[in-house]
Amino acid sequence: MLRRFAISGFLFCLVLTAGARTRPRYGGTLRMETTGDPWQMPDGVARRLVLDTLTTIGESGAAHPALAIRWESQDAAHRWEFVLRPGVRFHDGTPLTAESVIASLDQVCANGSIGPCPWSAVHAVGSSVIFVADSPVPDLPELLAQTGFDIFRKDSNGAMDGTGPFRVSGFQNGALILTANDDSWQGRPFLDSIAIDPHRAIRDQWLDLSVGNADMVEVPPEMLRQAQQQRLNVLVSRPVDLLALTIAPDGPLSSPGVRQSIALAVDRAALCNVIFQKQGEITASLLPESLSGYAFLFSTDRDLDRARVLRGGATLPVLVLAVDDTGASMQLAAERLVLNLHEAGFNVQIASSNSHPASLTLRRVYLQAASPRAALDEMLARFGQNGTVSGTDPASVWQSEQAALANATIVPLLWLPRAWAVGERVRDLSLSPDGMPSLANASVEGTQ
């Protein structure tokens, strides 16, 4: 009996010890490395930690409260009222008010960084923000969760001051340092600070992770298989990046038939299988299949014979293909597209510093929304086709997308996930629906 009691006590202690090891703890610095600017819009990780939006997106794709605690629509979604969370302060102690929210949104709408805002007027009534639109905006709560609508105020130096779980405290050895906001309305984060080292090559990031100099690094989709072979602890998102070819609807490509010829000439399967190592989702839709349920209705088949017929015998000048991303995989994808189009009779060169203006652009476009209507609204805005989508049911969303793609100025190619490799010290880290790390709830073991 005594022996059985001793064994039971030993096992109980093991359970307690294991629980203590996995229980989140306060303190420590998480060291993160990125290839880009952590403050860039729309997917800069620092921006997401420092600034908040009125709403946020949950796993189901629906809008959840953030700086706004509730909202309601009136007049068939032409008018919306968002009630602000009480007691929220900016990092400098200034209270969040309806007037400060409006001042922030007015700056966003004025600079045009996200295209025209989906409302015609916004004003304050007590602690509420009232939006008025000329057309119905049934998905406004979901749209306001996008980082383009971050709420901020400019400090005395012109820097953005936010209400998020972390605040900017400066730079150290080239790394951006974020420190915990003890008064965050979400509660104090477990981490004391996050150090983000920007503009790091993927090879250097992985090396730093392997020797313990980084806790979290990026994994490009084309390197996912390699990361898994190296037994890295990798978190992978749903498809959130659309690889697409845009075609200028004027100049040598003003003919819809010629643009359709280009769309039929691209070989999506080769891009997916060769360049991105089968980690992408072949698509001809602006929305991933998992989100819309109808992406399969848009044909992804290559038809080189039909492409040649549509091109006809017209003599076209050399076409310039620009690439909006300097990554190696994007350059390889551009080279593959040049070969595809050459087979259809087009003479294409990749843009250089002395190139003529580009008629074609290979783009990687980030999607934040997680519901079909809001996602299509967001994607059309990203491609400069502003205007609300008609209807909210799947059939209406599909018809709106079909109309947007009909003139072949946008040629969707692949949907790609985002992935991050995480070191052994990191605990309780997950990815948000748009593929970004939820660092406000993460913790680290040790206090390096």
Sequence and secondary structure as in RCSB ss.txt:
>XXXX:A:sequence
MLRRFAISGFLFCLVLTAGARTRPRYGGTLRMETTGDPWQMPDGVARRLVLDTLTTIGESGAAHPALAIRWESQD
AAHRWEFVLRPGVRFHDGTPLTAESVIASLDQVCANGSIGPCPWSAVHAVGSSVIFVADSPVPDLPELLAQTGFD
IFRKDSNGAMDGTGPFRVSGFQNGALILTANDDSWQGRPFLDSIAIDPHRAIRDQWLDLSVGNADMVEVPPEMLR
QAQQQRLNVLVSRPVDLLALTIAPDGPLSSPGVRQSIALAVDRAALCNVIFQKQGEITASLLPESLSGYAFLFST
DRDLDRARVLRGGATLPVLVLAVDDTGASMQLAAERLVLNLHEAGFNVQIASSNSHPASLTLRRVYLQAASPRAA
LDEMLARFGQNGTVSGTDPASVWQSEQAALANATIVPLLWLPRAWAVGERVRDLSLSPDGMPSLANASVEGTQ
>XXXX:A:secstr
 HHHHHHHHHHHHHHHHHHHHHS  S  EEEEE SS TT TTT HHHHHH B SEEE TTS EEESSEEEEEEET
TTTEEEEEE TT B TTS B  HHHHHHHHHHHHHHTTTSS S SEEEEETTEEEEE SS  TTHHHHTTSGGG 
B EE TTS EE  SSEEEEEEETTEEEEEE TT TT   S SEEEEE S  HHHHHHHHHTTS SEEE  GGGHH
HHHHTT EEEEEEEEEEEEEEE SSGGG SHHHHHHHHHH  HHHIIIIISTT SEE SSSS HHHHS GGGS  
   HHHHHHHHTT     EEEEES   HHHHHHHHHHHHHHHHTT  EEE  TT    SEEEEEEE    SHHHH
HHHHHHHTT  S  S SSHHHHHHHHHHHHTTSSEEEEEEEEEEEEE TTEES  B TTS B GGG EESS  
